[in-house]
Amino acid sequence: MRVRNIKNKKEILDNSSYVIDNPLVYKGKWKDLFKNNNPIHLEIGTGKCNFIYEIARQNPNINFIGIERIDTVLAYGIKDLSNKPFLNNLYLMNYDALKIEDLFDKEIDTLYLNFSDPWPKARHEKRRLTNFRFLEKYDIIFLGDKKIVMKTDNSNLFEYSIVSLSNYGYKITDLSLDLHKKEDYNNIMTEYEEKFSKKGCKIYMLSAVKKDEK
Ligand SMILES: C[S@@+](CC[C@H](N)C(=O)[O-])C[C@H]1O[C@@H](n2cnc3c(N)ncnc32)[C@H](O)[C@@H]1O
């Protein structure tokens, strides 16, 4: 994602009650931070936070965490959130999911991957968030059954993800090749989804579950 720099991004991130600046200390203790035992849903690559804020607003009995590796992008999102009602079931952080196993220990119920970077070149395959290298890391963060919900406009990444998830033992439990035509789905649009669907692109969606082996 290419974005204009914001001069006071550090100030914006430091002053937001949503932003966790020392996330490693909460590994295994996220429930303490939320002060309840509600399930925790995670979004990797949360961008400017439209999706994570809205899904958290609609689901007060679920806790949400959004991870975004580019500080400027997160700062833009936080700036917008300051005009909206505060939610106590949402935390955000500037962090690279490459080290996701350092953040959570069997604590996550559902993982959202919305419009993840497609990394089309073969030599960048291992950077895709549905590459088996990431799927191995996700095994560590999930509590019980592993649930991934993915949306993208990119058919190559979508196909790749179906194969990668299936090879890793996930079962595809829901799938749409044109999500905006699907009637039984409470869709919450992301920034990229708005942009691409306005251009006429179809939005692909899948849900996948890997049963807990224990
Ligand atoms: C194409 S944008 C999509 C943003 C948003 N999810 C949406 O749908 O509008 C992908 C985002 O994922 C972030 N991202 C990519 N890899 C990441 C990683 N390893 N850890 C955290 N964020 C990542 C990027 O910085 C970028 O903001």
The ligand as an SDF file (V2000), in Angstrom:
LIG
                    3D

 27 29  0  0  0  0  0  0  0  0999 V2000
   -3.6530   -4.3890    0.1060 C   0  0  0  0  0  0  0  0  0  0  0  0
   -3.6940   -3.7560    1.7140 S   0  0  0  0  0  0  0  0  0  0  0  0
   -5.3390   -4.1340    2.2760 C   0  0  0  0  0  0  0  0  0  0  0  0
   -5.7350   -3.3040    3.4680 C   0  0  0  0  0  0  0  0  0  0  0  0
   -7.1100   -3.6510    4.0660 C   0  0  0  0  0  0  0  0  0  0  0  0
   -7.1300   -4.9700    4.6470 N   0  0  0  0  0  0  0  0  0  0  0  0
   -8.1870   -3.5520    3.0290 C   0  0  0  0  0  0  0  0  0  0  0  0
   -8.7520   -4.5880    2.6560 O   0  0  0  0  0  0  0  0  0  0  0  0
   -8.4810   -2.4440    2.5900 O   0  0  0  0  0  0  0  0  0  0  0  0
   -2.7290   -4.9500    2.5920 C   0  0  0  0  0  0  0  0  0  0  0  0
   -2.2670   -4.4340    3.9420 C   0  0  0  0  0  0  0  0  0  0  0  0
   -1.6530   -5.4940    4.6490 O   0  0  0  0  0  0  0  0  0  0  0  0
   -0.5090   -4.9970    5.3050 C   0  0  0  0  0  0  0  0  0  0  0  0
    0.3880   -6.1380    5.5070 N   0  0  0  0  0  0  0  0  0  0  0  0
    0.9430   -6.8950    4.5340 C   0  0  0  0  0  0  0  0  0  0  0  0
    1.7370   -7.8400    5.0830 N   0  0  0  0  0  0  0  0  0  0  0  0
    1.6550   -7.6710    6.4230 C   0  0  0  0  0  0  0  0  0  0  0  0
    2.2710   -8.3270    7.5240 C   0  0  0  0  0  0  0  0  0  0  0  0
    3.1540   -9.3340    7.3200 N   0  0  0  0  0  0  0  0  0  0  0  0
    1.9670   -7.9180    8.7650 N   0  0  0  0  0  0  0  0  0  0  0  0
    1.1010   -6.8880    8.9770 C   0  0  0  0  0  0  0  0  0  0  0  0
    0.5200   -6.1980    7.9600 N   0  0  0  0  0  0  0  0  0  0  0  0
    0.7900   -6.5930    6.6990 C   0  0  0  0  0  0  0  0  0  0  0  0
    0.0350   -3.9640    4.3410 C   0  0  0  0  0  0  0  0  0  0  0  0
    0.9030   -3.0450    4.9710 O   0  0  0  0  0  0  0  0  0  0  0  0
   -1.2340   -3.3110    3.8270 C   0  0  0  0  0  0  0  0  0  0  0  0
   -1.6380   -2.2160    4.6250 O   0  0  0  0  0  0  0  0  0  0  0  0
  1  2  1  0
  2  3  1  0
  2 10  1  0
  3  4  1  0
  4  5  1  0
  5  6  1  0
  5  7  1  0
  7  8  2  0
  7  9  1  0
 10 11  1  0
 11 12  1  0
 11 26  1  0
 12 13  1  0
 13 14  1  0
 13 24  1  0
 14 15  1  0
 14 23  1  0
 15 16  2  0
 16 17  1  0
 17 18  1  0
 17 23  2  0
 18 19  1  0
 18 20  2  0
 20 21  1  0
 21 22  2  0
 22 23  1  0
 24 25  1  0
 24 26  1  0
 26 27  1  0
M  CHG  2   2   1   9  -1
M  END
$$$$
